[in-house]
């Protein structure tokens, strides 16, 4: 500062103090005043550019940082700070080149290696990024940022265990390091612990409540755990509050594409994609959205514009390419994809989706062993996030049978006789979507789809869902409590369709709560959908459900759960009497008119020919059966299990044990 006039030198000192105090915007104003008096002062140029960068204005700061570097070529900080500016401005290749020069000039400065590691990471060079982070630790073993950089490098190299250890060291040094908590959550997720990941994200949000990326990741974990409605609402909220958050846009677009909402997904992905890794994911989702909206030529052009290497978006991009490839090339791409889904450096969610996509690919080609191996692989990964306890499930069923017996169902109940609610229940893939779609064609009926209302109500009343404790709390509710709860439930239900005479909720899992619902809504009716349990099991195993289906991820557990479902339904039949009717999928196929007449009579509805043309409806269906209900009734869903009887043996054994199928004849 010796070359500056006294007043300018004081302005420089004040600006420097503001920067050191974390007031980057005020510092930028101060350095701008210095430059007005000394436009070629290299330190003022450098610090002005750096202050602009720290204020979120990296692109504005770059010209000043570049000029400072030209004026002070031998000054190490000029290279370091220009590299930081380039990195923040989304130019990692240029940043890496500049930071490499800075590392040559000051190899003992950990800040150089930390930033160099970040630039290499943005370029997809995980091993080099990890090596640079280790150089930073070599010079400053106690530096939280160096441990954090190593954690990011370990994640990029596919070692979530080592990443967790590195982030843990960063947090031991600095417990309030929000970014370290966020990435610890990602490392835990990759290691298979959703609960641990969510806890870390919540800790990041406690430290930094405005952290949109942490909130977006937390919502993605909720989606993985089956909380679809809550996750979508949270992601939409993050995008509304922080539209610049790329993670929120990508996570929401991904969820919407799984829900077959491509138009909304496309709206999120408009404009130029971000750089680096996020840009690959952005474009991959955009390709799928274009395919889902039948804009295949645009999708192909977008896909062709994605340059390799694909990083951890490889599974997504390969699957999009298969959609456009001739048979021989598609098989080659599928082989590459099969290797990618086994790579632990890939995101678990992508590996899961990839397994199910490959299973369908091989299923269509008649390659049963390869198809089933991929279904098993996908469920094995899903099972890490949704553990299942046979003991807990059996205890819940036992408690439900004991608590909601005939005596309790004749006791205190809500004071309403509303006949509008109709609950279609059953195991997933048992025909619940078909039954609802047929009824929704009736002009007096509204099909509300799979509502989470019962789940939310039970959680609010009992504190938990599907536990022996929650059953006891629900069964102990008095008439006044049930009446209050029913009033809110019915208000929300009727708001969806005020003019409808009957409103159908087809959440299959409501089957587990019919005793409580019978007390809550004495005028409600229940339709239980049935199907050959072997077909149900195969259909469940072939689909990746977005909901909480922990029993679905192991064939033995799946057979056990179907058996427990039937045991509970046998109890409901005995205590609900005429309020419950059962319809087998085969009945719709073999005698549609008679089955329709029986169902309409049960609900007190007149015959309407529109129900026979159910497949012509344009209403949105958001389940795995969406394609089937667009066609006239057919036999395609009957006896499908025969094609995979050998692979389904563990499930068949449990179904035999439950008495649902006959034992296989001895050879």
TORNUDO-9901 format. One record per residue (C-alpha): residue in one letter; residue number from 0; z, x, y. Coordinates in steps of 0.001 Angstrom, whole numbers. Example, Ala and Ser with C-alpha at 12.3 -4.5 7.8 and 13.67 -1.06 7.14 Angstrom:
2
 type seq      zz      xx      yy
    A   0    7800   12300   -4500
    S   1    7140   13670   -1060
This chain:
667
 type seq      zz      xx      yy
    X   0       0       0       0
    X   1     112    3090    2231
    X   2   -3470    2419    3331
    X   3   -2607   -1068    4647
    X   4   -1307   -1964    8107
    X   5    2370   -2890    8141
    X   6    1824   -6646    8454
    X   7    -752   -6643    5679
    X   8    1479   -4479    3506
    X   9    4288   -7023    3957
    X  10    1912   -9839    3007
    X  11     963   -7856    -112
    X  12    4636   -7346   -1013
    X  13    5396  -11054    -504
    X  14    2442  -12070   -2665
    X  15    3501   -9609   -5360
    X  16    7030  -11042   -5326
    X  17    5641  -14569   -5655
    X  18    3556  -13500   -8640
    X  19    6541  -11784  -10285
    X  20    8516  -14999   -9757
    X  21    5963  -17063  -11637
    X  22    4452  -18655   -8526
    X  23     828  -17843   -9277
    X  24    -712  -20321   -6835
    X  25    1433  -19076   -3934
    X  26     646  -15497   -4923
    X  27   -3084  -16248   -4854
    X  28   -2764  -17560   -1298
    X  29    -904  -14418    -280
    X  30   -3413  -12019   -1842
    X  31   -6244  -13967    -194
    X  32   -4669  -13187    3203
    X  33   -4465   -9511    2275
    X  34   -8150   -9497    1331
    X  35   -9065  -11088    4644
    X  36   -7758   -7949    6290
    X  37   -8769   -5461    3564
    X  38  -11655   -6918    1530
    X  39  -12154   -3794    -601
    X  40   -8527   -3202   -1527
    X  41   -8790   -2820   -5322
    X  42   -5168   -3762   -6103
    X  43   -5372   -6885   -3931
    X  44   -8678   -7844   -5558
    X  45   -7240   -7323   -9025
    X  46   -4042   -9230   -8367
    X  47   -5832  -12030   -6549
    X  48   -8145  -12515   -9539
    X  49   -5181  -12385  -11903
    X  50   -3205  -14909   -9835
    X  51   -6192  -17271   -9833
    X  52   -6434  -16851  -13608
    X  53   -2738  -17637  -14066
    X  54   -3224  -20712  -11858
    X  55   -5812  -22114  -14277
    X  56   -8767  -20972  -12145
    X  57  -10017  -18138  -14339
    X  58  -13705  -18609  -13523
    X  59  -12935  -18349   -9801
    X  60  -10926  -15210  -10410
    X  61  -13548  -13368  -12482
    X  62  -15689  -12046   -9578
    X  63  -12609  -10504   -7963
    X  64  -11425   -8960  -11229
    X  65  -14894   -7528  -11921
    X  66  -15115   -6080   -8411
    X  67  -11657   -4539   -8706
    X  68  -12696   -2897  -11985
    X  69  -15844   -1443  -10390
    X  70  -13857     -58   -7480
    X  71  -11122    1435   -9696
    X  72  -12944    2360  -12893
    X  73  -10281    4860  -13957
    X  74   -7390    2435  -13349
    X  75   -6234    1044  -16747
    X  76   -4789   -2153  -15260
    X  77   -8172   -3024  -13747
    X  78   -9662   -3123  -17253
    X  79   -6697   -4976  -18754
    X  80   -6636   -7680  -16107
    X  81  -10408   -8142  -16101
    X  82  -10213   -8541  -19894
    X  83   -7468  -11150  -19526
    X  84   -9583  -13045  -16992
    X  85  -12632  -12988  -19261
    X  86  -10534  -14209  -22174
    X  87   -9060  -17076  -20150
    X  88  -12534  -18002  -18897
    X  89  -13786  -18434  -22461
    X  90  -15801  -15220  -22721
    X  91  -14156  -13467  -25690
    X  92  -17015  -11091  -26514
    X  93  -17044   -9641  -22986
    X  94  -13239   -9642  -22972
    X  95  -13094   -7644  -26213
    X  96  -15439   -5002  -24809
    X  97  -13393   -4595  -21626
    X  98  -10057   -4610  -23481
    X  99  -11321   -1968  -25896
    X 100  -11841     286  -22858
    X 101   -8339    -582  -21614
    X 102   -6905     386  -25033
    X 103   -8584    3775  -24774
    X 104   -7025    4337  -21350
    X 105   -3489    3191  -22250
    X 106   -3033    3053  -26035
    X 107     756    2786  -25739
    X 108     709    -434  -23692
    X 109    1440   -3410  -26015
    X 110     -89   -5907  -23554
    X 111   -3501   -4344  -24120
    X 112   -3268   -4752  -27890
    X 113   -1880   -8294  -27680
    X 114   -4775   -9423  -25494
    X 115   -7317   -7441  -27503
    X 116   -6002   -9203  -30624
    X 117   -6477  -12605  -28911
    X 118  -10079  -11740  -27985
    X 119  -10886  -10623  -31534
    X 120   -9283  -13766  -32897
    X 121  -11469  -15924  -30631
    X 122  -14494  -14084  -32061
    X 123  -13450  -14999  -35604
    X 124  -12479  -11410  -36490
    X 125   -9160  -12169  -38145
    X 126   -8588   -8841  -39863
    X 127   -9327   -6861  -36701
    X 128   -7096   -9207  -34685
    X 129   -4252   -8632  -37145
    X 130   -4737   -4877  -36939
    X 131   -4608   -4986  -33133
    X 132   -1396   -7038  -33266
    X 133     139   -4435  -35563
    X 134    -761   -1749  -33012
    X 135    1115   -3810  -30404
    X 136    4176   -3959  -32672
    X 137    3934    -231  -33247
    X 138    4430     343  -29535
    X 139    6934   -2489  -28926
    X 140    8685   -3670  -32132
    X 141   10877   -6134  -30260
    X 142    8148   -7823  -28216
    X 143    7931  -11551  -28964
    X 144    4275  -11691  -27871
    X 145    3375   -8963  -30369
    X 146    5012  -10840  -33268
    X 147    3264  -13988  -32069
    X 148    -123  -12216  -32035
    X 149     528  -10964  -35567
    X 150    1330  -14510  -36682
    X 151   -1990  -15734  -35324
    X 152   -3762  -12880  -37101
    X 153   -2037  -13675  -40400
    X 154   -3050  -17314  -40071
    X 155   -6652  -16297  -39461
    X 156   -6502  -14131  -42595
    X 157   -5267  -17026  -44710
    X 158   -1657  -15918  -45218
    X 159     565  -18742  -43908
    X 160    3677  -17184  -45455
    X 161    3261  -13951  -43497
    X 162    2383  -15986  -40414
    X 163    5634  -17952  -40695
    X 164    7584  -14703  -40929
    X 165    5857  -13316  -37829
    X 166    6392  -16458  -35774
    X 167   10002  -16502  -36961
    X 168   10477  -12985  -35557
    X 169    8924  -14059  -32264
    X 170   11332  -16990  -32079
    X 171   14325  -14864  -33044
    X 172   13541  -12739  -30002
    X 173   12674  -15668  -27746
    X 174   13886  -19075  -29070
    X 175   12221  -20959  -26226
    X 176    8709  -19706  -27042
    X 177    6902  -23076  -27248
    X 178    3553  -21642  -28404
    X 179    5304  -19852  -31275
    X 180    6920  -23124  -32392
    X 181    3527  -24828  -32221
    X 182    1843  -22199  -34380
    X 183    4805  -22010  -36724
    X 184    4097  -25707  -37281
    X 185     475  -24926  -38112
    X 186    1554  -22192  -40527
    X 187    3968  -24566  -42248
    X 188    1206  -27154  -42497
    X 189   -1114  -24656  -44157
    X 190    1688  -23781  -46571
    X 191    1982  -27461  -47546
    X 192    5088  -28561  -45632
    X 193    4222  -31506  -43385
    X 194    7877  -32254  -42649
    X 195    8469  -28640  -41624
    X 196    5300  -28682  -39530
    X 197    6362  -31855  -37746
    X 198    9817  -30433  -37046
    X 199    8262  -27338  -35444
    X 200    5881  -29438  -33318
    X 201    8779  -31586  -32134
    X 202   10694  -28432  -31189
    X 203    7669  -27220  -29195
    X 204    7619  -30564  -27372
    X 205   11356  -30380  -26630
    X 206   10729  -27060  -24890
    X 207    7474  -28133  -23243
    X 208    7165  -31949  -23118
    X 209    3724  -31695  -21497
    X 210    2259  -29655  -24372
    X 211    -717  -31849  -25266
    X 212   -1821  -29617  -28143
    X 213    1564  -29916  -29862
    X 214    1495  -33687  -29459
    X 215   -2067  -33846  -30804
    X 216   -1099  -31782  -33855
    X 217    1987  -33910  -34446
    X 218    -226  -36993  -34485
    X 219   -2574  -35314  -36973
    X 220     384  -34673  -39294
    X 221    1413  -38325  -38993
    X 222   -2105  -39262  -40092
    X 223   -1869  -36952  -43083
    X 224    1438  -38548  -44039
    X 225     -79  -42035  -43967
    X 226    1038  -43277  -40515
    X 227   -2520  -44161  -39439
    X 228   -1822  -46685  -36680
    X 229     916  -44594  -35070
    X 230   -1253  -41468  -35237
    X 231   -4275  -43141  -33637
    X 232   -2151  -44637  -30857
    X 233    -528  -41269  -30153
    X 234   -3850  -39415  -30091
    X 235   -5380  -41969  -27731
    X 236   -2366  -41547  -25490
    X 237   -2733  -37747  -25427
    X 238   -6446  -37989  -24582
    X 239   -5684  -40456  -21784
    X 240   -2989  -38188  -20282
    X 241   -4704  -34851  -20932
    X 242   -8461  -35416  -21287
    X 243   -9020  -31649  -21121
    X 244   -7056  -31097  -24364
    X 245   -9737  -30140  -26885
    X 246   -7377  -30387  -29884
    X 247   -6564  -33996  -29023
    X 248  -10241  -34923  -28708
    X 249  -11172  -33228  -31977
    X 250   -8214  -34689  -33899
    X 251   -8893  -38192  -32570
    X 252  -12622  -37931  -33278
    X 253  -11877  -36798  -36836
    X 254   -9506  -39728  -37400
    X 255  -11992  -42207  -35941
    X 256  -14782  -40947  -38183
    X 257  -12558  -41501  -41205
    X 258  -11974  -45030  -39900
    X 259  -15752  -45503  -39461
    X 260  -15526  -45699  -35660
    X 261  -18381  -43312  -34754
    X 262  -19187  -44706  -31312
    X 263  -15718  -43996  -29970
    X 264  -15812  -40576  -31650
    X 265  -19128  -39769  -29946
    X 266  -17703  -40711  -26564
    X 267  -14949  -38126  -27104
    X 268  -17473  -35420  -27983
    X 269  -19888  -35826  -25086
    X 270  -20895  -32855  -22994
    X 271  -21149  -29169  -23889
    X 272  -18887  -28122  -26769
    X 273  -16087  -25632  -26134
    X 274  -16564  -22022  -27173
    X 275  -15355  -20335  -30309
    X 276  -13618  -21991  -33236
    X 277  -12996  -25303  -31479
    X 278  -16688  -25571  -30632
    X 279  -17636  -25385  -34318
    X 280  -15276  -28250  -35168
    X 281  -16467  -30227  -32144
    X 282  -20116  -29955  -33206
    X 283  -19392  -30649  -36881
    X 284  -17671  -33931  -35958
    X 285  -20467  -34800  -33560
    X 286  -23035  -34353  -36336
    X 287  -21137  -36786  -38574
    X 288  -20774  -39304  -35732
    X 289  -24534  -39191  -35161
    X 290  -25173  -39676  -38890
    X 291  -22796  -42655  -38993
    X 292  -24669  -44245  -36073
    X 293  -28020  -43724  -37862
    X 294  -29195  -41134  -35317
    X 295  -30280  -38687  -38003
    X 296  -32816  -36721  -35972
    X 297  -30240  -36031  -33270
    X 298  -27760  -35116  -35986
    X 299  -30210  -32672  -37539
    X 300  -30899  -31042  -34155
    X 301  -27173  -30702  -33480
    X 302  -26634  -29234  -36939
    X 303  -29468  -26729  -36507
    X 304  -27848  -25547  -33276
    X 305  -24652  -24476  -35068
    X 306  -24832  -20751  -35689
    X 307  -23092  -18983  -38566
    X 308  -20481  -17760  -39280
    X 309  -18745  -21126  -39438
    X 310  -15153  -19906  -39720
    X 311  -12677  -22539  -40876
    X 312  -15213  -25279  -40067
    X 313  -17380  -24096  -42971
    X 314  -16495  -26955  -45329
    X 315  -17389  -29578  -42731
    X 316  -20659  -27931  -41754
    X 317  -21806  -27278  -45318
    X 318  -21260  -30945  -46204
    X 319  -23315  -32032  -43177
    X 320  -26079  -29665  -44246
    X 321  -26084  -31125  -47763
    X 322  -26931  -34506  -46239
    X 323  -30273  -33114  -45021
    X 324  -31073  -30670  -47813
    X 325  -33600  -31102  -50675
    X 326  -32001  -31208  -54165
    X 327  -32232  -27504  -55011
    X 328  -30852  -26401  -51650
    X 329  -28170  -29103  -51776
    X 330  -26929  -27712  -55095
    X 331  -26772  -24211  -53632
    X 332  -24835  -25495  -50611
    X 333  -22480  -27406  -52924
    X 334  -21746  -24165  -54783
    X 335  -20885  -22468  -51481
    X 336  -18729  -25432  -50562
    X 337  -16935  -25261  -53929
    X 338  -15926  -21681  -53105
    X 339  -14799  -22698  -49619
    X 340  -12475  -25482  -50819
    X 341  -10611  -22905  -52916
    X 342  -10181  -20589  -49914
    X 343   -6639  -20899  -48566
    X 344   -7830  -19661  -45163
    X 345   -9522  -23045  -44718
    X 346   -7593  -25962  -43249
    X 347   -5821  -28015  -45943
    X 348   -7279  -31253  -44571
    X 349  -10808  -29854  -44798
    X 350  -10172  -28616  -48324
    X 351   -8967  -32077  -49336
    X 352  -11966  -33828  -47786
    X 353  -14258  -31199  -49310
    X 354  -12945  -31835  -52817
    X 355  -13526  -35578  -52512
    X 356  -16991  -35068  -51024
    X 357  -17938  -32688  -53835
    X 358  -16582  -35130  -56394
    X 359  -18926  -37822  -55096
    X 360  -21797  -35322  -55057
    X 361  -21297  -34495  -58741
    X 362  -20502  -38117  -59655
    X 363  -23885  -39219  -58289
    X 364  -25556  -36475  -60331
    X 365  -23780  -37599  -63512
    X 366  -21779  -34361  -63738
    X 367  -18532  -35953  -64855
    X 368  -16475  -32837  -65519
    X 369  -17271  -31305  -62126
    X 370  -16640  -34623  -60390
    X 371  -13262  -35119  -62028
    X 372  -12221  -31518  -61447
    X 373  -12743  -32060  -57720
    X 374  -10800  -35323  -57703
    X 375   -7951  -33488  -59369
    X 376   -8242  -30641  -56830
    X 377   -8167  -33005  -53863
    X 378   -5166  -34917  -55171
    X 379   -3335  -31699  -56024
    X 380   -3574  -30652  -52375
    X 381   -2648  -34115  -51115
    X 382     367  -34173  -53406
    X 383    1834  -31242  -51492
    X 384    2051  -33471  -48424
    X 385    3094  -36713  -50169
    X 386    5579  -35881  -52954
    X 387    6375  -38657  -55439
    X 388    9631  -39330  -57281
    X 389    9454  -41561  -60326
    X 390   13220  -41919  -60282
    X 391   13311  -43092  -56659
    X 392   10459  -45550  -57217
    X 393   12054  -46985  -60347
    X 394   15381  -47295  -58530
    X 395   13653  -49224  -55739
    X 396   12049  -51635  -58218
    X 397   15335  -52113  -60064
    X 398   17144  -52784  -56783
    X 399   14489  -55310  -55673
    X 400   14714  -57225  -58940
    X 401   18509  -57296  -58792
    X 402   18880  -58137  -55096
    X 403   16144  -60756  -54734
    X 404   16918  -62882  -57756
    X 405   16610  -66662  -57981
    X 406   20104  -67146  -56572
    X 407   19404  -65059  -53438
    X 408   16029  -66705  -52867
    X 409   17762  -70096  -52923
    X 410   20286  -68858  -50347
    X 411   20204  -68168  -46570
    X 412   16702  -67890  -45104
    X 413   14915  -68079  -41754
    X 414   14698  -71475  -40074
    X 415   10932  -71849  -39905
    X 416    8280  -73552  -42011
    X 417    5194  -71872  -40562
    X 418    2420  -72128  -43172
    X 419     -20  -69833  -41343
    X 420     977  -66527  -42997
    X 421    -904  -65672  -46180
    X 422    -200  -62369  -47904
    X 423   -2821  -60959  -50251
    X 424   -1138  -58250  -52298
    X 425   -1756  -56047  -55285
    X 426   -2410  -52445  -56172
    X 427   -5074  -50773  -54010
    X 428   -8567  -51327  -55431
    X 429   -7453  -54502  -57219
    X 430   -9718  -56833  -55231
    X 431   -7557  -57495  -52172
    X 432  -10382  -56708  -49725
    X 433  -12772  -59007  -51587
    X 434  -10272  -61882  -51596
    X 435   -9587  -61490  -47880
    X 436  -13290  -61226  -47045
    X 437  -14044  -64427  -48936
    X 438  -11237  -66305  -47181
    X 439  -12095  -64834  -43761
    X 440  -15493  -66542  -44007
    X 441  -13672  -69895  -43797
    X 442  -13660  -71249  -40214
    X 443   -9929  -72062  -40401
    X 444   -8908  -68602  -41599
    X 445   -8466  -65311  -39765
    X 446   -8549  -62086  -41782
    X 447   -6142  -59704  -40049
    X 448   -6776  -56786  -42392
    X 449   -4086  -54360  -43502
    X 450   -1315  -54875  -40958
    X 451    1619  -52495  -40700
    X 452    3827  -55258  -39302
    X 453    5928  -55772  -42449
    X 454    6499  -52020  -42805
    X 455    7569  -51735  -39151
    X 456    9850  -54754  -39367
    X 457   11617  -53507  -42490
    X 458   12120  -50063  -40985
    X 459   13644  -51669  -37886
    X 460   15960  -53930  -39873
    X 461   16930  -51586  -42707
    X 462   16391  -48096  -41279
    X 463   14158  -47069  -44181
    X 464   11461  -48542  -46421
    X 465   11252  -48717  -50208
    X 466   14678  -47354  -51007
    X 467   17500  -48988  -52915
    X 468   19537  -48867  -49704
    X 469   16875  -50679  -47658
    X 470   16656  -53411  -50308
    X 471   20419  -53989  -50155
    X 472   20361  -54240  -46346
    X 473   17482  -56725  -46343
    X 474   19014  -58910  -49033
    X 475   22285  -59057  -47044
    X 476   20676  -60486  -43882
    X 477   22030  -63886  -42877
    X 478   19981  -66877  -41782
    X 479   20409  -66150  -38058
    X 480   19189  -62546  -38420
    X 481   16232  -63626  -40517
    X 482   15335  -66351  -38016
    X 483   15326  -63888  -35112
    X 484   13234  -61390  -37035
    X 485   10772  -64081  -38113
    X 486   10289  -65314  -34549
    X 487    9076  -61910  -33360
    X 488    6942  -61401  -36447
    X 489    5238  -64791  -36086
    X 490    4665  -64331  -32363
    X 491    2761  -61115  -33034
    X 492     891  -62673  -35956
    X 493    -315  -65737  -34042
    X 494   -1308  -63622  -31038
    X 495   -4064  -62151  -33208
    X 496   -5670  -65570  -33825
    X 497   -3996  -68462  -31956
    X 498   -6430  -71113  -33284
    X 499   -6371  -70114  -36968
    X 500   -4731  -72418  -39486
    X 501   -4161  -69541  -41903
    X 502   -3820  -65821  -41056
    X 503   -4287  -63347  -43881
    X 504   -2443  -60037  -44078
    X 505   -3943  -58042  -46935
    X 506   -1733  -54957  -46946
    X 507   -1515  -54268  -50707
    X 508    1917  -52610  -50463
    X 509    3485  -55851  -49218
    X 510    3698  -56685  -52934
    X 511    6897  -54643  -52997
    X 512    8582  -56885  -50429
    X 513    7773  -60450  -51537
    X 514   11435  -61340  -51969
    X 515   12230  -60415  -48384
    X 516    9060  -62119  -47112
    X 517    9944  -65292  -48983
    X 518   13236  -65426  -47058
    X 519   11692  -64426  -43748
    X 520    8766  -66865  -43919
    X 521    9626  -69838  -46143
    X 522    6222  -71444  -45482
    X 523    4153  -68377  -46404
    X 524    1975  -68156  -49500
    X 525    1243  -65106  -51648
    X 526   -1911  -64216  -53580
    X 527   -1626  -61409  -56107
    X 528   -4913  -59706  -56972
    X 529   -5274  -58251  -60439
    X 530   -7829  -56128  -62239
    X 531   -7944  -54108  -65429
    X 532   -5292  -51435  -64738
    X 533   -7627  -48730  -66073
    X 534  -10255  -49670  -63473
    X 535   -7587  -49780  -60778
    X 536   -6381  -46312  -61709
    X 537   -9848  -44768  -61753
    X 538  -10788  -46389  -58436
    X 539   -7603  -45128  -56778
    X 540   -8142  -41627  -58120
    X 541  -11746  -41530  -56904
    X 542  -10857  -42251  -53266
    X 543   -8997  -40319  -50644
    X 544   -6768  -42993  -49085
    X 545   -5432  -42587  -45565
    X 546   -2018  -44075  -46024
    X 547    1159  -43291  -47910
    X 548     157  -43282  -51596
    X 549    2236  -40480  -53125
    X 550    1947  -41913  -56643
    X 551   -1851  -41492  -56557
    X 552   -2008  -37710  -56782
    X 553   -1149  -37231  -60453
    X 554   -2704  -39270  -63271
    X 555     597  -39685  -65086
    X 556    2373  -40800  -61899
    X 557    -488  -43197  -61193
    X 558    -145  -44901  -64574
    X 559    3628  -45037  -64118
    X 560    3298  -46633  -60660
    X 561     865  -49282  -61921
    X 562    3355  -50102  -64668
    X 563    6236  -50418  -62201
    X 564    4084  -52597  -59944
    X 565    3401  -54985  -62808
    X 566    7090  -55036  -63742
    X 567    8011  -56017  -60199
    X 568    5231  -58633  -60010
    X 569    6488  -60203  -63249
    X 570    9827  -60680  -61502
    X 571    8220  -62190  -58394
    X 572    6303  -64615  -60615
    X 573    9533  -65758  -62191
    X 574   11403  -66353  -58917
    X 575    8672  -67434  -56473
    X 576    7087  -70049  -58688
    X 577    4362  -72103  -56966
    X 578    4423  -69951  -53803
    X 579    2624  -67172  -55698
    X 580    -784  -67392  -57331
    X 581   -2706  -64698  -59173
    X 582   -6423  -64022  -59163
    X 583   -8142  -61526  -61425
    X 584  -11254  -59732  -60189
    X 585  -13020  -60848  -63367
    X 586  -12412  -64488  -62377
    X 587  -14420  -64056  -59180
    X 588  -17226  -62527  -61240
    X 589  -17218  -64971  -64151
    X 590  -16488  -68249  -62334
    X 591  -16717  -67790  -58579
    X 592  -16894  -71487  -57591
    X 593  -13931  -72531  -59725
    X 594  -11843  -69574  -58536
    X 595  -12684  -70314  -54901
    X 596  -11707  -73960  -55333
    X 597   -8380  -72923  -56882
    X 598   -7586  -70486  -54062
    X 599   -8517  -72934  -51290
    X 600   -6438  -75666  -52924
    X 601   -3472  -73280  -53147
    X 602   -3742  -72631  -49390
    X 603   -4300  -76284  -48467
    X 604   -7792  -75632  -47111
    X 605  -10927  -77755  -47468
    X 606  -13982  -76357  -49191
    X 607  -16451  -74579  -46897
    X 608  -19796  -73215  -48053
    X 609  -19408  -70193  -45776
    X 610  -16959  -68736  -48304
    X 611  -19773  -68486  -50847
    X 612  -21771  -66440  -48323
    X 613  -18868  -64080  -47631
    X 614  -21129  -61016  -47894
    X 615  -23151  -62117  -44859
    X 616  -20195  -61701  -42474
    X 617  -20409  -59062  -39782
    X 618  -16637  -58542  -39507
    X 619  -15273  -55014  -39623
    X 620  -13770  -53894  -42921
    X 621  -11717  -50700  -42788
    X 622  -10991  -50083  -46458
    X 623  -12696  -48195  -49268
    X 624  -14206  -51516  -50407
    X 625  -16249  -52010  -47225
    X 626  -19548  -51405  -49022
    X 627  -18801  -53699  -51960
    X 628  -17934  -56768  -49904
    X 629  -21281  -56569  -48077
    X 630  -23019  -57537  -51343
    X 631  -22967  -60773  -53371
    X 632  -20430  -60953  -56163
    X 633  -21368  -58638  -59036
    X 634  -20006  -56995  -62178
    X 635  -20091  -53418  -60881
    X 636  -16304  -53181  -60628
    X 637  -15633  -54200  -64243
    X 638  -15201  -51639  -66996
    X 639  -15951  -48588  -64863
    X 640  -13161  -46635  -66527
    X 641  -15160  -46206  -69740
    X 642  -17263  -43432  -68155
    X 643  -14141  -41316  -67585
    X 644  -11935  -42448  -70459
    X 645  -11408  -38905  -71741
    X 646  -10328  -37534  -68361
    X 647   -8005  -40510  -67727
    X 648   -5936  -39933  -70883
    X 649   -2681  -39048  -69024
    X 650   -2871  -42327  -67101
    X 651   -3713  -44327  -70215
    X 652    -598  -42949  -71924
    X 653    1619  -44331  -69134
    X 654    -183  -47692  -69167
    X 655     397  -47925  -72930
    X 656    4069  -47088  -72406
    X 657    4286  -49936  -69873
    X 658    2636  -52340  -72320
    X 659    -366  -52933  -70065
    X 660   -3028  -51733  -72510
    X 661   -3203  -51508  -76268
    X 662   -2713  -48105  -77879
    X 663   -5885  -46233  -78688
    X 664   -6885  -46747  -82327
    X 665   -6084  -43838  -84613
    X 666   -9093  -41806  -85657
